[in-house]
Every structure is written in C-alpha cells, then in structure tokens.
Amino acid sequence: MAAPRILSGIKPTGRPHLGNYFGMMQPAIAWQHKGEAFYFIADYHALTTVHDPAALRQHTRDAALDFLACGLDPAKAVLFRQSDVPEVTELAWLLTCLTPMPMLENCHAYKDHVAKGKIPSHGLFAYPVLMAADILLYNSNVVPVGKDQKQHVEVTRDLAEKTNRIFGEVFTIPEASIVPEMATVIGLDGQKMSKSHNNTIGLFEEEKALRKKVMGITTDSQPVEAPKDPATSSIVALYRLFASADDVATMEAQFRAGGIGYGDFKKRLFGAIWETFEPFRARRAALEADPTNVDTVLAEGAARARAVALPTIDRVRRAMGLR
C-alpha cells in the first residue's frame, strides 16, 4: 500500500507561539515520518488580516525558520510558501464556480465574524474554498486537523465529490485525521492561546520576556496556604505539555495540599519551557547565521510542490473544458 500524501499549513500572522507548536507544528513534524508530507506557509490566507507587506514577509520567513528549528526535515517533508505555487489561486476560482453560497455562509469562521458585528471580506468568506484548493491541488489523502478545522475538510470533500460527479474522476477525496496531539493550548489568561486574544507565549521568546509572561499568568486570589484546584489552573495545563507524568502528578498533588504559592509553580513552569526549547533555540540560531538556508529550502520545496500541482491543474482544466 502506497504511503499517504499528507497536507497541512500554518498561517503567518505573527511569530508562532506554543498554541501553533502543539496544535500544528509538533504533530506535523511527527507526520513527516508516516507518509509523503507537504507543508505550506499560508501567506495567501494571511492576507485576510495582515496588510503590512514587510510584516508578512518577515512572518513567513520566521514560520519557516521556526518549523525547521523545531525538527522539520526538508529531506522528508516538502516545505514551501503557498504563494510560490500560483496554481492554487486558479484552482480556488474553479472550485468557487461550483461552491453554493449557503455552504460558505454556514462555515464557523464566517458566522463567528458576523456574530461579533464585524464586516467580513470576501477573502474571509471564501477562505474554505482556497483551503480546499490547497488540499486538492496536491492530491492529498490525509489532512491532520484539530476539531475546529474539521468542517473545512468536509467542505473540501463536498466540493471534490461534486466536481467528480460533474466532470469525472478529477480529484482524490481527502480524509480528515482528527488527532489528539492537536491540543488546544491554554493562554496566559485561561482562554485558548491565540494572537487575537493577546495571550500567547512565543516559541522563541527571550529569557527575560518569557519569564515575565509566565509570571504574569492569570490566577485566582487563593492564599499560599490554601488548597488549590489543579483542574482549573492554566499553570498546570501548560506544565502538562512540557513535564513528565510524574512531575505533573507532583504539581497537582501540591496544588491540592496547599502551602505553595502560585509564584513557585510559575517558576517551575518557566524552567520546563526554557529547557524544552533549548535545542530548538540553538538550531534556529545556526539557521539564521546563514540566510540562504531557509531561502533554499523554500525554493526547493516550491519546485517539488509545483511538480505535483501542474499536472493536477492541467487535469482540472481539461475536465472543465479549458483545454
């Protein structure tokens, strides 16, 4: 049986944070050993919110550097910029012509945007169609996603099946892989870690900045001597991502027993984060020392991605009458 074609992407709207790492990057790095992995930096998608050209270029470069520093192997996985494969926007238009408006009106991101009283751009409204193009262009079999992204894969499947019914067997039908590793990471304020909530911890924070953020995690006003509930603590939730099961059990027991203040627990969390990312910081510094490293990886990745994309778009054009 052939190895699966795996596809995932990360949106460069700022420096990657712990939520990005545990929610997408770490699982993607593990998946590179399980099949033929294609990972893209979604700069087209980022344009729905990032309108500063210099910032977008820097965020894209940082995402590539961080991915490589954290263990992505360009010999095993294809890493590329979404915009370096322009066929994806053509495919998005071809799919748009088959996409019912109610399908997009029912998508969570659009509904949430409207519910907050915001005026969505067409880019945000049509976001799931571009995502479908990302997936279908590379004949992807498996799309690892968290539960909140499952709907977008379902949209992709619906569009692929509709295209195949009308024009013949054009697309591979992808499967969403809901994996438990795609964790929801708690932010500094107890909500889901998100740039929009301004509650993130960056992967490569400077030591002083990291310590300040960790020590500023929101807690209740329980006195030092009082028992505390580990189940509701952001400190414990974050510590669980870095520490061994035994160390987590020890912290939980100490929470329940009382006698230790939140400040001491935060110091323990800071140490665990700093130690975990030590080898990644060293690797990132080495990559940054030679700026051509990331440029070469992205250029080679784009060439490999286009080698798959061009036959796909040609097949779609012919099926739909454009050849």
QUIPEUR-V719331 format. One record per residue. RES is the residue in one letter. SS is DSSP state (a for helix, b for strand, c for the rest). Layout:
res->RES ss->SS
res->RES ss->SS
This chain:
res->M ss->c
res->A ss->c
res->A ss->c
res->P ss->c
res->R ss->b
res->I ss->b
res->L ss->b
res->S ss->b
res->G ss->b
res->I ss->b
res->K ss->c
res->P ss->c
res->T ss->c
res->G ss->c
res->R ss->c
res->P ss->c
res->H ss->b
res->L ss->a
res->G ss->a
res->N ss->a
res->Y ss->a
res->F ss->a
res->G ss->a
res->M ss->a
res->M ss->a
res->Q ss->a
res->P ss->a
res->A ss->a
res->I ss->a
res->A ss->a
res->W ss->a
res->Q ss->c
res->H ss->c
res->K ss->c
res->G ss->c
res->E ss->b
res->A ss->b
res->F ss->b
res->Y ss->b
res->F ss->b
res->I ss->b
res->A ss->c
res->D ss->a
res->Y ss->a
res->H ss->a
res->A ss->a
res->L ss->c
res->T ss->c
res->T ss->c
res->V ss->c
res->H ss->c
res->D ss->c
res->P ss->a
res->A ss->a
res->A ss->a
res->L ss->a
res->R ss->a
res->Q ss->a
res->H ss->a
res->T ss->a
res->R ss->a
res->D ss->a
res->A ss->a
res->A ss->a
res->L ss->a
res->D ss->a
res->F ss->a
res->L ss->a
res->A ss->a
res->C ss->c
res->G ss->c
res->L ss->c
res->D ss->c
res->P ss->c
res->A ss->c
res->K ss->c
res->A ss->b
res->V ss->b
res->L ss->b
res->F ss->b
res->R ss->b
res->Q ss->a
res->S ss->a
res->D ss->a
res->V ss->c
res->P ss->c
res->E ss->a
res->V ss->a
res->T ss->a
res->E ss->a
res->L ss->a
res->A ss->a
res->W ss->a
res->L ss->a
res->L ss->a
res->T ss->a
res->C ss->c
res->L ss->c
res->T ss->c
res->P ss->c
res->M ss->a
res->P ss->a
res->M ss->a
res->L ss->a
res->E ss->a
res->N ss->c
res->C ss->c
res->H ss->a
res->A ss->a
res->Y ss->a
res->K ss->a
res->D ss->a
res->H ss->a
res->V ss->a
res->A ss->a
res->K ss->c
res->G ss->c
res->K ss->c
res->I ss->c
res->P ss->c
res->S ss->c
res->H ss->a
res->G ss->a
res->L ss->a
res->F ss->a
res->A ss->c
res->Y ss->a
res->P ss->a
res->V ss->a
res->L ss->a
res->M ss->a
res->A ss->a
res->A ss->a
res->D ss->a
res->I ss->a
res->L ss->a
res->L ss->a
res->Y ss->c
res->N ss->c
res->S ss->c
res->N ss->c
res->V ss->b
res->V ss->b
res->P ss->b
res->V ss->b
res->G ss->c
res->K ss->a
res->D ss->a
res->Q ss->a
res->K ss->a
res->Q ss->a
res->H ss->a
res->V ss->a
res->E ss->a
res->V ss->a
res->T ss->a
res->R ss->a
res->D ss->a
res->L ss->a
res->A ss->a
res->E ss->a
res->K ss->a
res->T ss->a
res->N ss->a
res->R ss->a
res->I ss->a
res->F ss->a
res->G ss->c
res->E ss->c
res->V ss->c
res->F ss->c
res->T ss->c
res->I ss->c
res->P ss->c
res->E ss->b
res->A ss->b
res->S ss->b
res->I ss->b
res->V ss->c
res->P ss->c
res->E ss->c
res->M ss->c
res->A ss->c
res->T ss->c
res->V ss->c
res->I ss->b
res->G ss->c
res->L ss->c
res->D ss->c
res->G ss->c
res->Q ss->c
res->K ss->b
res->M ss->c
res->S ss->c
res->K ss->a
res->S ss->a
res->H ss->a
res->N ss->c
res->N ss->c
res->T ss->c
res->I ss->c
res->G ss->b
res->L ss->c
res->F ss->c
res->E ss->c
res->E ss->c
res->E ss->a
res->K ss->a
res->A ss->a
res->L ss->a
res->R ss->a
res->K ss->a
res->K ss->a
res->V ss->a
res->M ss->a
res->G ss->c
res->I ss->c
res->T ss->c
res->T ss->c
res->D ss->c
res->S ss->c
res->Q ss->c
res->P ss->c
res->V ss->c
res->E ss->c
res->A ss->c
res->P ss->c
res->K ss->c
res->D ss->c
res->P ss->a
res->A ss->a
res->T ss->a
res->S ss->c
res->S ss->a
res->I ss->a
res->V ss->a
res->A ss->a
res->L ss->a
res->Y ss->a
res->R ss->a
res->L ss->a
res->F ss->a
res->A ss->c
res->S ss->c
res->A ss->a
res->D ss->a
res->D ss->a
res->V ss->a
res->A ss->a
res->T ss->a
res->M ss->a
res->E ss->a
res->A ss->a
res->Q ss->a
res->F ss->a
res->R ss->a
res->A ss->a
res->G ss->c
res->G ss->c
res->I ss->c
res->G ss->c
res->Y ss->a
res->G ss->a
res->D ss->a
res->F ss->a
res->K ss->a
res->K ss->a
res->R ss->a
res->L ss->a
res->F ss->a
res->G ss->a
res->A ss->a
res->I ss->a
res->W ss->a
res->E ss->a
res->T ss->a
res->F ss->c
res->E ss->a
res->P ss->a
res->F ss->a
res->R ss->a
res->A ss->a
res->R ss->a
res->R ss->a
res->A ss->a
res->A ss->a
res->L ss->a
res->E ss->a
res->A ss->a
res->D ss->c
res->P ss->c
res->T ss->a
res->N ss->a
res->V ss->a
res->D ss->a
res->T ss->a
res->V ss->a
res->L ss->a
res->A ss->a
res->E ss->a
res->G ss->a
res->A ss->a
res->A ss->a
res->R ss->a
res->A ss->a
res->R ss->a
res->A ss->a
res->V ss->a
res->A ss->a
res->L ss->a
res->P ss->a
res->T ss->a
res->I ss->a
res->D ss->a
res->R ss->a
res->V ss->a
res->R ss->a
res->R ss->a
res->A ss->a
res->M ss->a
res->G ss->c
res->L ss->c
res->R ss->c
